[in-house]
């Protein structure tokens, strides 16, 4: 006999329910009907916590089983074909596919979840908008997870410590007993920061708790470090991670619930995890502590008590909440309404606040997206200026001029420097904007100008740090004045009117790398031959303390491999650091039509950008060793590369290496213009070193390059006029042996024995067994067998490491990250980063 069915109507939707008497939780006899009744009772408090978030479900097909046998369970992301057509969903594109996630936006969806035994609901800390686009996170979460020997009592202690820190930065957290072991802490955010930024903040908070309370809290996920302590799991703020939604059931032996609690409850000595019946009674009584997260919003560093509720919104655009929260409409003449614009308005305002700066504002999606330019609007293409993204402004600000009173945010005189309309070429939220602005007659722009805004990181507070670049051909090397020129007429890079590159109105708009204007002298008349030494100049590892007493210019350190670009009239070739011709490996960089005519030699770094938008050295490994055209073409689609240019060694046969860096840089900037090639100019960052390092840290970049402006280019040598300051410790190593693997790696390599050359010997510095990709492990055993030898190449290998070691000829160079050097000169906790096929063993030196 077929099981009975029941037709129900939930929130206007018809659903068929089956097997209502099926036991879902055997230990308590809780049935599917009980589960459906629970979700119906809490729908009005659960849905606000889950709405518009792609939901991952944890399903128990035949119930949760028992403690000894948890039953058949699986995570499910993609909606099944049998899902009702009315069910809300979000299409999220991952690296290799698009997944259609359900969204818990109504009670009918919750009922459908219960019908198919989707007991646990997990969601990210971000929502999608009406277009299905991922938004910035609107809440922060910390998962306090007790290790063996710790419990709820220790989690409560850590929760109160974390609460104090969060309140100090303007966030008011709400605790949720997870229904499993620990406690989740949630705090509402205003959506102005990215998942990476919130994750970085949460990570620092976890580290602070660990540093101040080492016997109680730990931020490292390793289980061996967690005994008797509470893991402060910050990682669930990653855009790719999810957390069980408050009020969701748990798939435990008994029907426990992730339950929002009050801080008073957390102080109770009888605190315990709650089951579904207890939660139903709380909700029926009107208790919903989690509402404070949904209704409150802030960001790390916001002033206490200063929220969007402090200002009358006047019906303004919702993206103006932060703008309004920072201003008192009764104390400042600034506009507060959200008037409609034309879609293409821009305004640049001169703002005499505590420090003169210019405000650059472009209309986008109903608001004026705004950047502060501390050094004004760039006057030439060779002069990138810092741009700090600030809060969105209302459209009425496009006509605002006046005095912001003393004591108010941004106090000072505001005047319009120029205004008009713009034509948009590219807008990638949070990454890049390219627009052509047409100013008013007599305005500061002096007509039409094309600008690129490029995101580089994050400055102090939560503002986004960008660079603004003037792209107009006729203004590369030229100048136009605004009031911050102080009448000098010098744009700061030595370019005068006579060095202006003329416009080419008869040629297509497409820009490309172009040759600078000729320089007089016999070197210009020499034969156009490449330099005799193509080895790149190398930097010395150092710290900020090494920069004292000298002037330095700063660039980001790009995590890739060096590429020396050598061109004659017919072709462009690329040489690696050790002189190998790698032109065939990176064909997208060598289109002769995309480079200027004539001979030149340039230096740069080839990088592969990962899914996070950051250079990924591990990803680049998939391109570095390829030479066959078919293999390269296949890899190009999966692993595109870019070239970051930072030096010009010769042009037109003239050797520039004996010139100062500041002169070479000027010629490189005249040489460079954005093109269809994946080639960029590595920006010089006009900012304090500590701020640059902070931004690099938040972006997950490798570090900073400091270069003396008067440094000459010394081919093939390591010099202290270039200092590399790394944020993470890395070390190049020479492989001299290996140890067999065990378990799943029995047929491969368990660890590599590595060293650093010292004179004619190879000093042993440890073994590395983690960080290898599956592909590397597959290739590793054969690579080791090909270099096998009978004796150790090291001078001093400990007996425990040498006992089952196999030795190899020390020809291969790799790179590792590590925690620190031990007192005995070993690498602590080394992790493999990848092979350095561009380097030989003789080039390996201690880095830190």
ZALUMVEX-27787 format. One record per residue (C-alpha): x, y, z. Coordinates in steps of 0.05 Angstrom, whole numbers, plus 5000, padded with zeros to 4 digits. Layout:
<atoms>
{{X Y Z}}
...
</atoms>
This chain:
<atoms>
{{5000 5000 5000}}
{{5027 5069 4981}}
{{5043 5114 5040}}
{{4990 5166 5056}}
{{4998 5235 5026}}
{{4973 5302 5051}}
{{4963 5364 5009}}
{{4977 5429 5046}}
{{4979 5502 5026}}
{{5037 5542 5055}}
{{5046 5616 5040}}
{{5003 5609 4978}}
{{5041 5547 4953}}
{{5012 5477 4946}}
{{5057 5421 4971}}
{{5048 5346 4979}}
{{5074 5317 5044}}
{{5088 5243 5053}}
{{5110 5196 5108}}
{{5092 5245 5163}}
{{5098 5191 5216}}
{{5169 5172 5195}}
{{5218 5173 5253}}
{{5272 5224 5238}}
{{5306 5224 5307}}
{{5303 5153 5334}}
{{5329 5169 5404}}
{{5270 5216 5418}}
{{5219 5188 5369}}
{{5214 5255 5334}}
{{5177 5247 5268}}
{{5176 5284 5202}}
{{5110 5316 5224}}
{{5146 5343 5286}}
{{5202 5371 5242}}
{{5152 5405 5196}}
{{5114 5433 5255}}
{{5179 5462 5284}}
{{5200 5496 5220}}
{{5130 5525 5212}}
{{5133 5553 5283}}
{{5201 5586 5274}}
{{5195 5607 5201}}
{{5184 5681 5218}}
{{5251 5685 5257}}
{{5292 5636 5215}}
{{5276 5666 5147}}
{{5305 5736 5163}}
{{5370 5701 5183}}
{{5372 5660 5118}}
{{5337 5702 5065}}
{{5372 5718 4999}}
{{5431 5673 5018}}
{{5448 5611 4976}}
{{5432 5553 5021}}
{{5471 5489 5027}}
{{5430 5433 5057}}
{{5451 5373 5099}}
{{5402 5316 5085}}
{{5390 5252 5123}}
{{5351 5208 5074}}
{{5328 5158 5126}}
{{5334 5199 5190}}
{{5394 5217 5232}}
{{5408 5148 5262}}
{{5442 5142 5329}}
{{5507 5165 5361}}
{{5541 5101 5337}}
{{5510 5102 5268}}
{{5494 5173 5244}}
{{5456 5147 5184}}
{{5462 5165 5110}}
{{5477 5239 5105}}
{{5503 5284 5049}}
{{5512 5358 5034}}
{{5470 5383 4976}}
{{5482 5449 4941}}
{{5450 5443 4872}}
{{5375 5442 4868}}
{{5348 5376 4844}}
{{5307 5374 4780}}
{{5246 5355 4821}}
{{5248 5421 4860}}
{{5185 5464 4851}}
{{5192 5518 4798}}
{{5169 5572 4848}}
{{5226 5558 4896}}
{{5274 5619 4902}}
{{5343 5605 4877}}
{{5410 5638 4862}}
{{5457 5619 4805}}
{{5528 5622 4832}}
{{5585 5612 4783}}
{{5644 5575 4812}}
{{5711 5562 4778}}
{{5686 5505 4735}}
{{5610 5506 4738}}
{{5547 5544 4757}}
{{5507 5518 4817}}
{{5434 5535 4829}}
{{5425 5542 4903}}
{{5357 5547 4938}}
{{5344 5608 4981}}
{{5302 5604 5044}}
{{5259 5666 5030}}
{{5190 5640 5050}}
{{5156 5587 5095}}
{{5139 5544 5035}}
{{5213 5532 5021}}
{{5223 5511 5094}}
{{5166 5462 5088}}
{{5195 5433 5024}}
{{5263 5425 5060}}
{{5228 5387 5116}}
{{5191 5342 5067}}
{{5257 5318 5036}}
{{5292 5312 5103}}
{{5339 5372 5093}}
{{5347 5382 5167}}
{{5408 5428 5171}}
{{5411 5494 5132}}
{{5479 5527 5121}}
{{5488 5596 5091}}
{{5545 5645 5078}}
{{5551 5713 5112}}
{{5532 5749 5047}}
{{5468 5757 5007}}
{{5454 5763 4933}}
{{5418 5823 4904}}
{{5358 5823 4857}}
{{5405 5810 4798}}
{{5436 5749 4832}}
{{5501 5786 4845}}
{{5540 5770 4907}}
{{5541 5828 4957}}
{{5591 5844 5011}}
{{5579 5808 5076}}
{{5526 5838 5122}}
{{5548 5800 5184}}
{{5610 5773 5217}}
{{5613 5705 5251}}
{{5662 5672 5299}}
{{5655 5598 5312}}
{{5680 5581 5382}}
{{5694 5507 5379}}
{{5719 5471 5441}}
{{5776 5421 5434}}
{{5783 5357 5472}}
{{5781 5371 5546}}
{{5743 5437 5538}}
{{5669 5450 5535}}
{{5613 5501 5536}}
{{5641 5535 5599}}
{{5707 5552 5564}}
{{5669 5575 5502}}
{{5629 5623 5545}}
{{5693 5652 5574}}
{{5722 5664 5504}}
{{5655 5692 5480}}
{{5656 5747 5532}}
{{5729 5763 5516}}
{{5712 5768 5442}}
{{5651 5811 5457}}
{{5695 5863 5491}}
{{5740 5869 5429}}
{{5681 5872 5381}}
{{5646 5925 5422}}
{{5710 5966 5423}}
{{5708 5970 5347}}
{{5634 5987 5344}}
{{5603 5918 5335}}
{{5552 5888 5383}}
{{5553 5812 5378}}
{{5497 5762 5392}}
{{5514 5692 5417}}
{{5484 5629 5387}}
{{5492 5562 5422}}
{{5507 5518 5362}}
{{5465 5458 5382}}
{{5528 5416 5374}}
{{5588 5434 5419}}
{{5605 5507 5417}}
{{5580 5578 5408}}
{{5574 5623 5347}}
{{5582 5698 5354}}
{{5547 5741 5302}}
{{5551 5816 5291}}
{{5514 5857 5238}}
{{5555 5894 5186}}
{{5539 5952 5140}}
{{5562 5917 5077}}
{{5618 5966 5060}}
{{5674 5914 5067}}
{{5690 5852 5027}}
{{5692 5781 5053}}
{{5768 5782 5049}}
{{5770 5845 5092}}
{{5722 5817 5144}}
{{5758 5751 5144}}
{{5824 5786 5155}}
{{5795 5826 5213}}
{{5765 5763 5244}}
{{5833 5728 5237}}
{{5868 5785 5273}}
{{5816 5782 5328}}
{{5827 5708 5336}}
{{5903 5718 5339}}
{{5894 5773 5391}}
{{5852 5727 5435}}
{{5904 5672 5427}}
{{5961 5720 5444}}
{{5927 5748 5506}}
{{5898 5682 5530}}
{{5944 5626 5504}}
{{5919 5576 5555}}
{{5847 5586 5534}}
{{5842 5606 5460}}
{{5875 5582 5396}}
{{5869 5608 5325}}
{{5904 5551 5290}}
{{5859 5496 5263}}
{{5908 5438 5278}}
{{5873 5390 5326}}
{{5938 5376 5362}}
{{5940 5448 5386}}
{{5868 5450 5410}}
{{5869 5403 5471}}
{{5837 5438 5530}}
{{5827 5502 5489}}
{{5774 5536 5447}}
{{5787 5545 5373}}
{{5767 5615 5350}}
{{5748 5595 5279}}
{{5750 5659 5239}}
{{5750 5624 5171}}
{{5674 5621 5163}}
{{5676 5694 5142}}
{{5708 5671 5076}}
{{5661 5682 5018}}
{{5666 5608 5002}}
{{5647 5584 5072}}
{{5579 5573 5104}}
{{5553 5568 5176}}
{{5490 5535 5202}}
{{5435 5586 5202}}
{{5406 5607 5269}}
{{5343 5567 5287}}
{{5363 5509 5242}}
{{5356 5438 5269}}
{{5419 5397 5277}}
{{5430 5326 5253}}
{{5449 5302 5322}}
{{5421 5240 5356}}
{{5370 5286 5388}}
{{5336 5346 5353}}
{{5381 5402 5379}}
{{5377 5473 5350}}
{{5427 5529 5335}}
{{5395 5578 5383}}
{{5406 5653 5390}}
{{5416 5671 5464}}
{{5422 5732 5507}}
{{5486 5750 5543}}
{{5449 5742 5608}}
{{5433 5671 5589}}
{{5506 5659 5572}}
{{5524 5678 5644}}
{{5479 5625 5674}}
{{5514 5566 5707}}
{{5458 5521 5678}}
{{5471 5541 5606}}
{{5460 5483 5558}}
{{5444 5471 5485}}
{{5370 5473 5470}}
{{5326 5423 5433}}
{{5270 5440 5385}}
{{5215 5439 5437}}
{{5251 5489 5482}}
{{5264 5535 5422}}
{{5191 5532 5400}}
{{5170 5556 5469}}
{{5220 5613 5467}}
{{5197 5635 5398}}
{{5124 5630 5418}}
{{5139 5676 5477}}
{{5167 5728 5428}}
{{5241 5719 5445}}
{{5287 5730 5385}}
{{5356 5755 5405}}
{{5381 5747 5333}}
{{5337 5805 5310}}
{{5392 5851 5336}}
{{5439 5824 5283}}
{{5389 5832 5226}}
{{5371 5903 5246}}
{{5438 5928 5269}}
{{5496 5945 5223}}
{{5566 5970 5230}}
{{5637 5956 5210}}
{{5702 5944 5247}}
{{5726 6012 5269}}
{{5659 6049 5267}}
{{5645 6096 5325}}
{{5601 6066 5379}}
{{5529 6085 5374}}
{{5536 6119 5306}}
{{5491 6079 5260}}
{{5446 6093 5202}}
{{5390 6104 5251}}
{{5421 6170 5274}}
{{5399 6207 5212}}
{{5333 6217 5177}}
{{5341 6182 5111}}
{{5292 6227 5075}}
{{5273 6169 5030}}
{{5345 6165 5005}}
{{5379 6108 4968}}
{{5394 6049 5015}}
{{5468 6053 4995}}
{{5470 6121 5029}}
{{5461 6093 5099}}
{{5534 6101 5115}}
{{5535 6172 5087}}
{{5477 6191 5131}}
{{5505 6156 5192}}
{{5567 6200 5189}}
{{5530 6267 5185}}
{{5479 6306 5225}}
{{5428 6338 5178}}
{{5415 6392 5229}}
{{5487 6412 5233}}
{{5514 6410 5161}}
{{5488 6441 5096}}
{{5506 6378 5057}}
{{5448 6345 5020}}
{{5412 6284 5047}}
{{5361 6267 4993}}
{{5368 6213 4941}}
{{5349 6253 4879}}
{{5352 6216 4813}}
{{5409 6230 4765}}
{{5419 6222 4690}}
{{5463 6161 4696}}
{{5527 6194 4672}}
{{5541 6252 4719}}
{{5610 6266 4748}}
{{5636 6320 4794}}
{{5705 6335 4821}}
{{5706 6378 4883}}
{{5762 6416 4916}}
{{5757 6402 4990}}
{{5796 6446 5038}}
{{5787 6402 5099}}
{{5841 6389 5152}}
{{5883 6373 5091}}
{{5870 6396 5020}}
{{5846 6340 4975}}
{{5800 6330 4915}}
{{5737 6288 4915}}
{{5725 6249 4850}}
{{5653 6226 4843}}
{{5619 6185 4788}}
{{5545 6170 4785}}
{{5533 6095 4787}}
{{5470 6056 4806}}
{{5435 6117 4833}}
{{5490 6145 4877}}
{{5555 6183 4870}}
{{5611 6132 4880}}
{{5667 6172 4911}}
{{5742 6172 4917}}
{{5786 6222 4955}}
{{5849 6242 4918}}
{{5900 6267 4970}}
{{5948 6292 4916}}
{{5896 6317 4867}}
{{5878 6296 4797}}
{{5938 6265 4760}}
{{5966 6311 4707}}
{{6005 6261 4665}}
{{6002 6188 4647}}
{{6068 6177 4681}}
{{6041 6199 4748}}
{{5993 6152 4785}}
{{5960 6182 4846}}
{{5931 6149 4907}}
{{5854 6146 4908}}
{{5818 6126 4971}}
{{5747 6102 4961}}
{{5699 6133 5010}}
{{5625 6127 5025}}
{{5574 6134 4969}}
{{5544 6204 4965}}
{{5474 6226 4944}}
{{5462 6253 4874}}
{{5448 6323 4901}}
{{5521 6326 4921}}
{{5538 6337 4848}}
{{5518 6410 4855}}
{{5540 6421 4927}}
{{5586 6479 4945}}
{{5592 6508 5014}}
{{5624 6505 5083}}
{{5618 6443 5126}}
{{5620 6471 5198}}
{{5677 6458 5245}}
{{5667 6396 5287}}
{{5627 6361 5232}}
{{5654 6303 5189}}
{{5696 6332 5132}}
{{5694 6403 5161}}
{{5719 6455 5112}}
{{5705 6491 5046}}
{{5678 6451 4986}}
{{5679 6481 4916}}
{{5666 6449 4848}}
{{5731 6442 4809}}
{{5696 6412 4748}}
{{5632 6375 4732}}
{{5597 6346 4671}}
{{5582 6278 4642}}
{{5623 6216 4630}}
{{5625 6157 4582}}
{{5636 6091 4616}}
{{5683 6040 4585}}
{{5690 5991 4643}}
{{5663 5984 4714}}
{{5680 5923 4755}}
{{5656 5936 4826}}
{{5714 5938 4874}}
{{5766 5926 4820}}
{{5770 5974 4762}}
{{5735 6034 4730}}
{{5753 6065 4663}}
{{5715 6127 4643}}
{{5722 6187 4596}}
{{5701 6252 4630}}
{{5678 6314 4593}}
{{5682 6374 4637}}
{{5649 6442 4634}}
{{5676 6503 4598}}
{{5730 6534 4641}}
{{5732 6473 4687}}
{{5795 6444 4717}}
{{5799 6385 4669}}
{{5805 6432 4610}}
{{5761 6389 4566}}
{{5756 6314 4558}}
{{5801 6266 4598}}
{{5802 6191 4604}}
{{5818 6160 4672}}
{{5828 6090 4699}}
{{5817 6074 4773}}
{{5851 6010 4794}}
{{5840 5976 4861}}
{{5904 5959 4898}}
{{5883 5943 4970}}
{{5856 5976 5032}}
{{5881 6036 5069}}
{{5869 6056 5141}}
{{5799 6041 5167}}
{{5753 6009 5117}}
{{5766 6053 5057}}
{{5786 6020 4992}}
{{5854 6039 4966}}
{{5861 6051 4891}}
{{5907 6085 4841}}
{{5880 6136 4791}}
{{5915 6138 4723}}
{{5907 6190 4667}}
{{5900 6151 4602}}
{{5898 6208 4552}}
{{5953 6202 4500}}
{{5963 6277 4495}}
{{5975 6281 4570}}
{{6030 6229 4576}}
{{6088 6273 4596}}
{{6046 6336 4589}}
{{6011 6376 4643}}
{{5949 6415 4661}}
{{5943 6456 4723}}
{{5896 6458 4782}}
{{5899 6497 4846}}
{{5946 6450 4881}}
{{6003 6464 4831}}
{{6027 6522 4875}}
{{6045 6557 4810}}
{{6107 6515 4797}}
{{6084 6483 4732}}
{{6124 6420 4750}}
{{6084 6356 4751}}
{{6133 6322 4797}}
{{6165 6275 4746}}
{{6207 6327 4709}}
{{6163 6328 4647}}
{{6154 6396 4612}}
{{6113 6420 4554}}
{{6167 6402 4504}}
{{6165 6329 4525}}
{{6090 6321 4512}}
{{6074 6262 4467}}
{{6030 6289 4410}}
{{5961 6260 4399}}
{{5949 6217 4338}}
{{5878 6235 4316}}
{{5883 6199 4249}}
{{5899 6132 4282}}
{{5849 6084 4315}}
{{5832 6095 4389}}
{{5866 6029 4408}}
{{5927 6044 4452}}
{{5989 6003 4458}}
{{6059 6005 4485}}
{{6097 6058 4446}}
{{6168 6081 4441}}
{{6189 6144 4477}}
{{6214 6206 4441}}
{{6287 6199 4417}}
{{6343 6224 4462}}
{{6402 6258 4429}}
{{6470 6225 4434}}
{{6514 6174 4399}}
{{6483 6116 4436}}
{{6419 6129 4397}}
{{6455 6118 4333}}
{{6486 6052 4354}}
{{6464 5986 4322}}
{{6399 5960 4353}}
{{6429 5899 4387}}
{{6406 5868 4453}}
{{6447 5875 4516}}
{{6503 5825 4525}}
{{6480 5806 4596}}
{{6407 5790 4603}}
{{6410 5766 4675}}
{{6363 5808 4719}}
{{6385 5849 4778}}
{{6365 5817 4844}}
{{6342 5846 4910}}
{{6365 5830 4980}}
{{6316 5807 5034}}
{{6308 5858 5089}}
{{6262 5893 5138}}
{{6236 5964 5145}}
{{6295 5977 5191}}
{{6342 5968 5132}}
{{6312 6029 5098}}
{{6332 6080 5151}}
{{6374 6139 5128}}
{{6360 6134 5053}}
{{6305 6154 5004}}
{{6265 6096 4975}}
{{6213 6084 4922}}
{{6161 6029 4936}}
{{6126 5978 4892}}
{{6087 5916 4908}}
{{6125 5851 4906}}
{{6092 5807 4853}}
{{6090 5733 4868}}
{{6113 5704 4802}}
{{6176 5693 4760}}
{{6222 5744 4728}}
{{6216 5757 4654}}
{{6267 5797 4614}}
{{6233 5822 4550}}
{{6280 5828 4491}}
{{6255 5857 4425}}
{{6284 5873 4357}}
{{6247 5897 4295}}
{{6217 5828 4280}}
{{6201 5793 4345}}
{{6195 5796 4421}}
{{6227 5743 4464}}
{{6224 5729 4538}}
{{6283 5703 4579}}
{{6278 5673 4649}}
{{6322 5692 4707}}
{{6373 5638 4690}}
{{6376 5659 4616}}
{{6329 5606 4586}}
{{6286 5628 4528}}
{{6214 5619 4552}}
{{6180 5655 4495}}
{{6141 5593 4475}}
{{6114 5586 4546}}
{{6081 5655 4547}}
{{6058 5671 4475}}
{{6004 5720 4498}}
{{6060 5768 4519}}
{{6098 5767 4453}}
{{6052 5795 4399}}
{{6100 5840 4361}}
{{6043 5887 4340}}
{{6027 5902 4412}}
{{6097 5928 4428}}
{{6133 5990 4401}}
{{6176 5985 4339}}
{{6251 5983 4348}}
{{6295 5946 4397}}
{{6287 5948 4472}}
{{6300 5907 4535}}
{{6252 5910 4594}}
{{6247 5875 4661}}
{{6185 5851 4696}}
{{6149 5795 4733}}
{{6103 5744 4701}}
{{6044 5727 4746}}
{{5982 5683 4745}}
{{5922 5712 4780}}
{{5881 5663 4821}}
{{5805 5662 4834}}
{{5815 5709 4893}}
{{5844 5762 4846}}
{{5913 5756 4877}}
{{5977 5730 4844}}
{{5982 5656 4856}}
{{6051 5625 4850}}
{{6023 5555 4857}}
{{5976 5567 4798}}
{{6034 5593 4756}}
{{6068 5525 4764}}
{{6019 5499 4712}}
{{6050 5545 4660}}
{{6123 5548 4678}}
{{6147 5482 4649}}
{{6105 5480 4585}}
{{6137 5487 4517}}
{{6094 5448 4468}}
{{6046 5493 4431}}
{{5986 5448 4443}}
{{6000 5443 4518}}
{{6011 5518 4524}}
{{5947 5535 4486}}
{{5906 5489 4531}}
{{5938 5519 4594}}
{{5928 5590 4570}}
{{5853 5584 4576}}
{{5857 5557 4647}}
{{5917 5597 4672}}
{{5923 5665 4638}}
{{5985 5705 4657}}
{{6002 5778 4662}}
{{6068 5815 4658}}
{{6082 5870 4709}}
{{6136 5916 4679}}
{{6181 5953 4727}}
{{6246 5971 4691}}
{{6272 5991 4623}}
{{6344 5969 4609}}
{{6353 5993 4538}}
{{6315 6025 4481}}
{{6335 6038 4410}}
{{6404 6009 4424}}
{{6418 6056 4483}}
{{6439 6021 4547}}
{{6401 6053 4604}}
{{6429 6010 4661}}
{{6479 6062 4686}}
{{6425 6114 4692}}
{{6390 6124 4759}}
{{6326 6085 4772}}
{{6285 6149 4774}}
{{6309 6165 4703}}
{{6297 6095 4678}}
{{6228 6096 4711}}
{{6210 6161 4676}}
{{6230 6131 4609}}
{{6191 6068 4625}}
{{6129 6110 4640}}
{{6137 6146 4574}}
{{6147 6079 4540}}
{{6084 6048 4571}}
{{6011 6057 4556}}
{{5954 6007 4570}}
{{5944 5958 4512}}
{{5908 5896 4490}}
{{5967 5856 4515}}
{{5963 5829 4586}}
{{6018 5877 4606}}
{{6015 5929 4662}}
{{6062 5978 4693}}
{{6079 5959 4765}}
{{6055 6022 4802}}
{{6101 6063 4845}}
{{6063 6073 4910}}
{{6067 6144 4938}}
{{6049 6126 5009}}
{{6082 6110 5075}}
{{6114 6041 5079}}
{{6073 6018 5139}}
{{6008 6035 5101}}
{{6032 5998 5039}}
{{6051 5937 5080}}
{{5983 5939 5114}}
{{5948 5940 5047}}
{{5992 5884 5020}}
{{5977 5842 5081}}
{{5902 5851 5073}}
{{5907 5834 4999}}
{{5946 5771 5013}}
{{6005 5796 4971}}
{{6077 5773 4980}}
{{6106 5839 5004}}
{{6138 5904 4982}}
{{6198 5922 4939}}
{{6239 5982 4963}}
{{6286 6012 4912}}
{{6335 6070 4918}}
{{6316 6123 4866}}
{{6390 6132 4850}}
{{6404 6057 4841}}
{{6436 6034 4776}}
{{6416 5968 4744}}
{{6470 5916 4757}}
{{6455 5854 4714}}
{{6461 5787 4748}}
{{6479 5815 4816}}
{{6444 5818 4883}}
{{6446 5888 4912}}
{{6424 5925 4974}}
{{6398 5984 4934}}
{{6337 5940 4922}}
{{6307 5911 4985}}
{{6250 5860 4986}}
{{6207 5862 5048}}
{{6165 5799 5053}}
{{6102 5792 5094}}
{{6108 5716 5098}}
{{6174 5680 5107}}
{{6195 5642 5044}}
{{6259 5607 5028}}
{{6287 5577 4964}}
{{6317 5508 4977}}
{{6356 5455 4940}}
{{6328 5384 4941}}
{{6379 5332 4963}}
{{6337 5273 4982}}
{{6269 5245 4999}}
{{6233 5198 5047}}
{{6180 5148 5027}}
{{6107 5163 5040}}
{{6057 5123 5080}}
{{5983 5108 5072}}
{{5955 5143 5011}}
{{6024 5168 4992}}
{{6059 5101 4997}}
{{6074 5099 4923}}
{{6099 5171 4921}}
{{6142 5215 4965}}
{{6127 5229 5038}}
{{6174 5288 5046}}
{{6232 5322 5011}}
{{6299 5334 5047}}
{{6323 5404 5030}}
{{6384 5447 5040}}
{{6419 5513 5025}}
{{6488 5516 4992}}
{{6545 5540 5036}}
{{6609 5543 4997}}
{{6619 5474 4967}}
{{6573 5439 5016}}
{{6497 5434 5022}}
{{6473 5453 5092}}
{{6412 5412 5113}}
{{6354 5456 5134}}
{{6297 5405 5143}}
{{6244 5365 5108}}
{{6179 5388 5076}}
{{6120 5342 5067}}
{{6059 5387 5059}}
{{6034 5435 5006}}
{{6042 5389 4945}}
{{5987 5386 4894}}
{{5961 5318 4871}}
{{5995 5329 4804}}
{{6062 5345 4837}}
{{6057 5282 4879}}
{{6044 5241 4817}}
{{6107 5268 4783}}
{{6151 5272 4844}}
{{6172 5199 4851}}
{{6196 5195 4778}}
{{6232 5261 4785}}
{{6269 5235 4846}}
{{6285 5168 4813}}
{{6317 5204 4754}}
{{6366 5240 4800}}
{{6381 5181 4847}}
{{6451 5175 4878}}
{{6480 5131 4932}}
{{6509 5182 4980}}
{{6481 5241 5017}}
{{6495 5310 4987}}
{{6484 5343 5055}}
{{6536 5356 5107}}
{{6494 5342 5169}}
{{6429 5303 5166}}
{{6400 5281 5233}}
{{6397 5205 5242}}
{{6321 5204 5247}}
{{6314 5239 5180}}
{{6368 5199 5146}}
{{6345 5130 5170}}
{{6300 5115 5110}}
{{6323 5171 5063}}
{{6338 5164 4989}}
{{6389 5212 4962}}
{{6388 5252 4897}}
{{6436 5297 4859}}
{{6422 5368 4884}}
{{6400 5400 4819}}
{{6328 5419 4833}}
{{6307 5484 4867}}
{{6240 5495 4901}}
{{6209 5546 4948}}
{{6176 5537 5016}}
{{6140 5580 5067}}
{{6159 5570 5139}}
{{6145 5596 5209}}
{{6215 5613 5233}}
{{6286 5588 5237}}
{{6300 5542 5296}}
{{6361 5550 5340}}
{{6395 5493 5303}}
{{6385 5526 5235}}
{{6325 5485 5212}}
{{6261 5509 5179}}
{{6202 5506 5227}}
{{6136 5482 5195}}
{{6158 5488 5122}}
{{6104 5483 5069}}
{{6118 5472 4995}}
{{6103 5530 4947}}
{{6129 5502 4882}}
{{6189 5490 4837}}
{{6235 5547 4817}}
{{6253 5523 4747}}
{{6280 5592 4733}}
{{6336 5585 4784}}
{{6397 5541 4794}}
{{6424 5514 4860}}
{{6481 5563 4860}}
{{6431 5621 4864}}
{{6399 5597 4929}}
{{6417 5639 4990}}
{{6387 5647 5060}}
{{6328 5695 5054}}
{{6314 5711 5127}}
</atoms>
